[in-house]
């Protein structure tokens, strides 16, 4: 492997590690309650920026960030969140770097977060914990709206932030 390739790889790992750290800090320690146990997850802003910049490798920012933030808050690790995050990360990590139009990036993001949080997370929680579908879907749909808004803000901010790839 050539020296420049090694440096670029190490630089990408450092940037992704920084993204994980930012996600964790914003998700675990900057808590803005919205409704019941649902909060504004500012980590999604970081997730949006990184997905738009690095593509699929940025999935690790959302998945590991989510897991570490949950563990730091002292909560139990609910597997449905990281699985929903993985879907969002892989989908948007593939689509966002290939898409030029901002409105299309926003549309992809909203649909992806809806599927990842309102659908996948709901199905897993109903299956694993026998929660009533209507109750979980309503709760996760509220979380979807809030998380999608934060992710879209990250995508819009990405145009203002220059990260060396």
Buried (B, 14 or more C-beta within 10 A) or exposed (E): EEEEEEEEEEEBEEBBEBBBBBBBBBBBEEEEEEEEEBBBBBBBBBBBBBBBBBBBBBBBBBBBBBBBBBEEEEEEEBEBBBBBBBBBBBBBBBBBBEBEEEEEBBBBBBBBBBBBBBBBBBBBBBEEEEBEEEEBBEBBBBBBBBBBBBBBBBBBBBEEEEEEE
